[in-house]
Amino acid sequence: MRIGELAAATGASPRALRHYEQAGLIASERAANGYRAYDAGTAVRVRNIRRLLAAGLTLDDVQVFLPCLDGDVTAAPASARGIRVARDRLAVLDARIAAQTAIRDRLATALRDAGDGTP
């Protein structure tokens, strides 16, 4: 399957697919005309990569999950390293949420103190 077909099958852009390939998450063969050619199983891997990215992991984090990207990620047993990466990422997200909440609260207080009437 060519890169455009893989993009259509997975919802990933061709640019993202090239980035995943550069990161070592997917691989392709080069056809005689120089086009990338992916096997059909790559679509499952790309969908799983996108699922992990949507959950807040980075491409570096996704590297840990390479052994289980070709199947059902939700059914695969988690490794200790995978759990550690997920917990670390969750801590980062929690810290970002706390920081954003504090900024929001300060802004709401400033507006209230300015007499805007906004709660």
ZINORFEN-V759729 format. One record per residue. N is the residue number from 1. RES is the residue in three letters. OMEGA is omega in whole degrees, 0 to 359 (none if undefined). Layout:
# ZINORFEN-V759729
n->(N:N)
res->(RES:RES)
omega->(OMEGA:OMEGA)
This chain:
# ZINORFEN-V759729
n->(1:2:3:4:5:6:7:8:9:10:11:12:13:14:15:16:17:18:19:20:21:22:23:24:25:26:27:28:29:30:31:32:33:34:35:36:37:38:39:40:41:42:43:44:45:46:47:48:49:50:51:52:53:54:55:56:57:58:59:60:61:62:63:64:65:66:67:68:69:70:71:72:73:74:75:76:77:78:79:80:81:82:83:84:85:86:87:88:89:90:91:92:93:94:95:96:97:98:99:100:101:102:103:104:105:106:107:108:109:110:111:112:113:114:115:116:117:118:119)
res->(MET:ARG:ILE:GLY:GLU:LEU:ALA:ALA:ALA:THR:GLY:ALA:SER:PRO:ARG:ALA:LEU:ARG:HIS:TYR:GLU:GLN:ALA:GLY:LEU:ILE:ALA:SER:GLU:ARG:ALA:ALA:ASN:GLY:TYR:ARG:ALA:TYR:ASP:ALA:GLY:THR:ALA:VAL:ARG:VAL:ARG:ASN:ILE:ARG:ARG:LEU:LEU:ALA:ALA:GLY:LEU:THR:LEU:ASP:ASP:VAL:GLN:VAL:PHE:LEU:PRO:CYS:LEU:ASP:GLY:ASP:VAL:THR:ALA:ALA:PRO:ALA:SER:ALA:ARG:GLY:ILE:ARG:VAL:ALA:ARG:ASP:ARG:LEU:ALA:VAL:LEU:ASP:ALA:ARG:ILE:ALA:ALA:GLN:THR:ALA:ILE:ARG:ASP:ARG:LEU:ALA:THR:ALA:LEU:ARG:ASP:ALA:GLY:ASP:GLY:THR:PRO)
omega->(180:187:179:178:178:178:180:183:187:184:177:177:175:178:178:180:177:178:177:180:178:179:179:181:176:180:177:171:175:177:181:180:178:180:174:176:182:175:186:181:179:180:178:181:181:178:178:176:181:178:179:177:179:179:176:179:176:177:177:178:184:179:181:186:181:182:182:183:184:179:180:183:183:182:183:177:181:176:178:180:178:178:179:178:180:179:178:180:178:178:178:180:178:179:178:179:180:179:179:178:178:178:179:180:178:178:179:179:180:178:179:180:180:178:180:182:178:180:none)
